[in-house]
């Protein structure tokens, strides 16, 4: 190497280090790019490494509100109604999503309209106004959500919220993203400014761009987002859930015309672990989301007609009633194995719990048969083609890959793993990660005391169908009616719905 | 929070794109009608090997004209997954599982839609399976009764939402004769009585699941000639025999109606104002202008939204849904109000807004902004075969064809500020109005 060239390189290196330190552009290592030239739109996902686990005690909801004060509020250059008026002819918007460990500011625009959109989008991230009036509006929305909608308008979502809050009580995961009714009141504009300054910094950002963009856009965004403040990376400990011993039951008492049931337990596996794919096959067979191939669905809905559906999960799956496929960018380091039983007639609630736990017991003890495994593997090989049909979703997956440290593409690895997997791999994963002795169970129902007594006394739960059932179902029911569940009185808790999320 | 009505809003997004001379729909398509009356619309698209397959059955809760049978179209949607002689339920499920298809169905007031997304290599299998269940559905009485239990579970699940309670009350109040009086899920008494209706279910299938009443839309990676050949092979033997339902037209409303309804949980009060509309008709200029009026008066960029939601913060939510239906239905405006004391105020603000649209021409630039919005909204949301077929389904169900899209489009781009004014004057009058207020009880 000639000395001159060497010195240029050294100088170049020093210059780039200097520029990087000055923050003149976001480092290339923080880019997630997904060019799709045939796509006439451009998708943005700006990921900040913060989430509701970073809410200070007494200020639960702060991460959620801060993000929405960027995307549903004024900037220093425009009032919120002016932003709406400017976005409207573009048929575009941008939004925020806040989960336990991730905050995403996302937006999508037709490339014809990029010039008009870009300053609005970047202003939202870089120049929030933090107006009091916007804060009041956002708080009011959240208060209504916690006080009315979640408690009364969706018992299924209520049951899931209580399940997570119980299992993660005392950890950063142990409250809703939307916070608590008391903490919402306590959050001030200054709290939001401080949180923004602390978390929305250059060390916490990953910049995702996808679709039919020109490379100059990437450079502009790198340059513009370098105006984010400097600051330390947000390093947090993984949430450690409590060690569930036995069958723990929380009954949410309310005037309910049907009973929603959720149950689960923490699992020590995330999708970066090679075993995850085998466990995903077992889970798909047992409870594929909103799919009649789900075994639980077959037992509870198809054979017995007791409800609308029954599913299971090995990753957090919020708003399951409104989506068919797994969500992106709700990644977390600590996951649950979760079962969602859609509302059942109140008089069948004990029976359905027995059936659910019996099926889980059978899964853990017996695993999948080779036929069940083959069927499920073939199903998933094609079904996962539907997970990310759009650039926006593909970008979401790519960012989740970054979160989990997956080298390459999770969905491609999933397909490759399916190709080489055996039924033994699946059943080993089941035995390693799943169990049925230690569960947190949540009911949302009426007449809670009766349920508690039924559970702790292991009372028979005879079932009377309004419609005739095949002989094999009735035979099976004879076992289920008295299927023993070891639920101790001290492990059953009743809470009134109005006492939640205070 | 805001999601309750977003599904309705996109519908009018279909119709504005580009300039007058350009067709609205950017993809080429083929239409073929088989000898038995089955219409097939093929839309080849670049799609990474995925095909969307929609069987649009032009029967919905509108067609439930016999007393005591509300909710039946939706129940029947469930029955269609119960198998045939050739592929009994469990085998049908197993094959669908092997295909890894994203398969589901939904029912609306005007139609029932069965839709699948799957790998292009499985097209023939899907055509075989779909044609088989539409021609040869077979289930026994116990299976029928079991499925009615799942439907009642779905009813109970939906009933916890105050929006559902409000909607049900609105239609029960606004309609006397027409079947739009009941919601798609049906009256509770009828849903509870479903287990006794096995033989009715069979006549329902015989009357409505006929080729003349179904439109197939196949979009995605496909060879048009080969696909048509397969459709012929599998559907040609389907016998026609559609029997039209005896739906009683709704007499014109002559005076304002109102109702109050309570919700057994806790909720902020809800207000719904409905105005009788016309049937979907792209040649009816007033009707088409009404669709634009909705966005201008009550959309997110409207003055009313900005005043009530952003500035005064008296409502959590305000939205609207103007009718795109086979028969005259309702143009709805809905609000969730933060305080009971403000219900009258919000209602009056809605009326004042409409008065303003009647007496003053809307700003030309706002109308142009709306047209631009609709153009890009349309363009940005045709990104998968499923979105393409899904966006067309409602209009194909109402008219029986895809051509209406261009017709409505050409009418919409001609709409002037005067048309908007005349639509407000025509539709938004007290004698066509029904007002329902919902309050929580806890």
Boltz contact constraints between the chains, C-beta under 6 A:
constraints:
  - contact:
      token1: [A, 41]
      token2: [B, 380]
      max_distance: 6.0
  - contact:
      token1: [A, 81]
      token2: [B, 306]
      max_distance: 6.0
  - contact:
      token1: [A, 81]
      token2: [B, 310]
      max_distance: 6.0
  - contact:
      token1: [A, 84]
      token2: [B, 300]
      max_distance: 6.0
  - contact:
      token1: [A, 84]
      token2: [B, 301]
      max_distance: 6.0
  - contact:
      token1: [A, 85]
      token2: [B, 301]
      max_distance: 6.0
  - contact:
      token1: [A, 88]
      token2: [B, 301]
      max_distance: 6.0
  - contact:
      token1: [A, 88]
      token2: [B, 369]
      max_distance: 6.0
  - contact:
      token1: [A, 88]
      token2: [B, 373]
      max_distance: 6.0
  - contact:
      token1: [A, 89]
      token2: [B, 369]
      max_distance: 6.0
  - contact:
      token1: [A, 89]
      token2: [B, 372]
      max_distance: 6.0
  - contact:
      token1: [A, 89]
      token2: [B, 373]
      max_distance: 6.0
  - contact:
      token1: [A, 91]
      token2: [B, 373]
      max_distance: 6.0
  - contact:
      token1: [A, 91]
      token2: [B, 376]
      max_distance: 6.0
  - contact:
      token1: [A, 91]
      token2: [B, 377]
      max_distance: 6.0
  - contact:
      token1: [A, 110]
      token2: [B, 376]
      max_distance: 6.0
  - contact:
      token1: [A, 110]
      token2: [B, 379]
      max_distance: 6.0
  - contact:
      token1: [A, 110]
      token2: [B, 380]
      max_distance: 6.0
  - contact:
      token1: [A, 137]
      token2: [B, 313]
      max_distance: 6.0
  - contact:
      token1: [A, 141]
      token2: [B, 1]
      max_distance: 6.0
  - contact:
      token1: [A, 144]
      token2: [B, 268]
      max_distance: 6.0
  - contact:
      token1: [A, 144]
      token2: [B, 316]
      max_distance: 6.0
  - contact:
      token1: [A, 145]
      token2: [B, 1]
      max_distance: 6.0
  - contact:
      token1: [A, 148]
      token2: [B, 266]
      max_distance: 6.0
  - contact:
      token1: [A, 148]
      token2: [B, 267]
      max_distance: 6.0
  - contact:
      token1: [A, 152]
      token2: [B, 265]
      max_distance: 6.0
  - contact:
      token1: [A, 152]
      token2: [B, 266]
      max_distance: 6.0
  - contact:
      token1: [A, 153]
      token2: [B, 160]
      max_distance: 6.0
  - contact:
      token1: [A, 153]
      token2: [B, 161]
      max_distance: 6.0
  - contact:
      token1: [A, 155]
      token2: [B, 160]
      max_distance: 6.0
  - contact:
      token1: [A, 257]
      token2: [B, 156]
      max_distance: 6.0
  - contact:
      token1: [A, 258]
      token2: [B, 156]
      max_distance: 6.0
  - contact:
      token1: [A, 292]
      token2: [B, 93]
      max_distance: 6.0
  - contact:
      token1: [A, 293]
      token2: [B, 97]
      max_distance: 6.0
  - contact:
      token1: [A, 301]
      token2: [B, 150]
      max_distance: 6.0
  - contact:
      token1: [A, 305]
      token2: [B, 146]
      max_distance: 6.0
  - contact:
      token1: [A, 305]
      token2: [B, 149]
      max_distance: 6.0
  - contact:
      token1: [A, 305]
      token2: [B, 150]
      max_distance: 6.0
  - contact:
      token1: [A, 307]
      token2: [B, 153]
      max_distance: 6.0
  - contact:
      token1: [A, 308]
      token2: [B, 150]
      max_distance: 6.0
  - contact:
      token1: [A, 308]
      token2: [B, 153]
      max_distance: 6.0
  - contact:
      token1: [A, 308]
      token2: [B, 154]
      max_distance: 6.0
  - contact:
      token1: [A, 308]
      token2: [B, 157]
      max_distance: 6.0
  - contact:
      token1: [A, 343]
      token2: [B, 156]
      max_distance: 6.0
  - contact:
      token1: [A, 343]
      token2: [B, 157]
      max_distance: 6.0
  - contact:
      token1: [A, 375]
      token2: [B, 97]
      max_distance: 6.0
  - contact:
      token1: [A, 378]
      token2: [B, 98]
      max_distance: 6.0
  - contact:
      token1: [A, 379]
      token2: [B, 97]
      max_distance: 6.0
  - contact:
      token1: [A, 379]
      token2: [B, 100]
      max_distance: 6.0
  - contact:
      token1: [A, 382]
      token2: [B, 100]
      max_distance: 6.0
  - contact:
      token1: [A, 382]
      token2: [B, 119]
      max_distance: 6.0
  - contact:
      token1: [A, 383]
      token2: [B, 100]
      max_distance: 6.0
  - contact:
      token1: [A, 386]
      token2: [B, 102]
      max_distance: 6.0
  - contact:
      token1: [A, 386]
      token2: [B, 117]
      max_distance: 6.0
  - contact:
      token1: [A, 389]
      token2: [B, 384]
      max_distance: 6.0
  - contact:
      token1: [A, 390]
      token2: [B, 383]
      max_distance: 6.0
  - contact:
      token1: [A, 466]
      token2: [B, 195]
      max_distance: 6.0
  - contact:
      token1: [A, 467]
      token2: [B, 145]
      max_distance: 6.0
  - contact:
      token1: [A, 467]
      token2: [B, 146]
      max_distance: 6.0
  - contact:
      token1: [A, 467]
      token2: [B, 195]
      max_distance: 6.0
  - contact:
      token1: [A, 468]
      token2: [B, 142]
      max_distance: 6.0
